[in-house]
Amino acid sequence: MGVAAGPIRVVVAKPGLDGHDRGAKVIARALRDAGMEVIYTGLHQTPEQIVDTAIQEDADAIGLSILSGAHNTLFAAVIALLKERDAEDILVFGGGIIPEADIPPLKEQGVAEIFTPGATTASIVDWVRANVRQPAEA
């Protein structure tokens, strides 16, 4: 994650069959309002679609929102596809209804951070700014 021109680019995605996207839209808007470029993929995305979008959009990070309980499978699939596509420089973070016990194994697999219910938009924006590449000076 080096210094690159332009704002931080984040793909916000709703993988799987979960149809609740309010939180993802709130995060997408908060990141956008903080000056980042946000690509929101919409509902019911496959891991392949998410990784394809991130690569095509030259994203710096992928933010996954999962409320369905399929977080272990879906995060792992996205991480594996990024490795397979030689795109491991794209940082993956996420949030949703994820039990505390599942967070350490997800991080061991390569998920950079997990935000659980109650996380503020400011804390998420601050984390992205601190952990994703910094934009070049204008």
N, C-alpha and C positions, 0 to 999 in steps of 0.2 A: 504494500500500500504506500506508494510514493506520492509525491506532490504532482497533481495534474491540474490542467486548466479547467475553470468553470466550477460550478457548485457541486456538492456531493449529490450523487444520483442513487436513489433508492427505489427498488421495486417492492411494493407492498402487495402481498398475495394472500388469497384465501384458498388453501389447498383442500382437496377432498370434498366431501358431501355437505359440510357445514354450510348452512344458509344464512348465518348471522354475521353481517358485515359492518354493523354500526361501529364497533371498536376499531376495525381496520380503517374505516373512513375517517374517524377522528384522528388516528395516528397519521394517516396520509396528509390530512390537512395541517396538523401541527408541524410536521416535517416541512411541508411546503411553505407554511407561514414563517418558518425559521430560515428560509432561503434555499432550501434544498430542492432539487428536481425530483419529483415523485411520479412514478409510473404505477398506477393502481390497475391490477389485472382483472378485478371482478371476482365473482363467485365461482366455485367449482373448478378450480384449476388443477391440472395434474402436475406432479413434480417436473415432468418433462416440459410442459408449457411454461412453468415458472422459470426454469433454468434457461430455456430458449430465449424468453423475454429478457432476462437479465443479461445474457451474452449479447443479444441483438441491440439492446439499449445501452451497452457499455456501462452497466450499473456498478457501483462501488459496493453495494450491499443489497441483501434481500431481507425484508421483514415479513415473517410469516405469522398469520393470526389463525389460531386453531382452538376451537371450542368443542370439537366433536369427540375428543378422547383418542384420536388417531395420531397424536403428536409424535410418539416414538417411531412409528412407521413413516410418517410424512417427512419429518425432519431428516431422518436417516436417508430417505430416498433423494432428497434435494442435495444433501451433502455428498452422497455417492455420485450423483450425476455431475456435480461441479468438479469432482476429482476426475471422473471419466472424461469430461470435456476440457480438462486442463484449465479450469477456471476457479481454482482454489483461492485466488486473490479476492474473490467476491465474498465479503463477510456475511454470515447468516446470523440473524437474531430473530427472536419471536416473542409471542405472548399469547395469553389466553388462559383457559382453564387447564392448568398443568400442575399436577401434584408436586409438592416440594421434593418428594422422594425420586421423582423422575428427572429433576433438573441436573444433578451431577452426572448421570449417564449421558444425557443429551450434550452437556458441555464436553465430556470426554470424546464424544463422536465428532465434535467440531463446531457445535452451535456456540457462538460467541457470548450470547446473553439471552436470558429468558425474563420477561416481564409478566408478573402475575397480576390478577385483579387488584386494583388499588394503586398501581404505579401511575404516577402523574405524567402527563404529556411532557412537561418540562424535564422530568428526569430522563425520559426516553430521548428527547432532543439533545440534552446534554451528553448522554451516553454516546449517541451516534456521532456528535461533533468530536468527542474525545477519542473515539475508537476507529472511526472510518477516516480515510485519507483527508487531509486538509486541502481546501482549494488553494490554488496559486494566488499570490498577491496580485492585485489589479494594478 
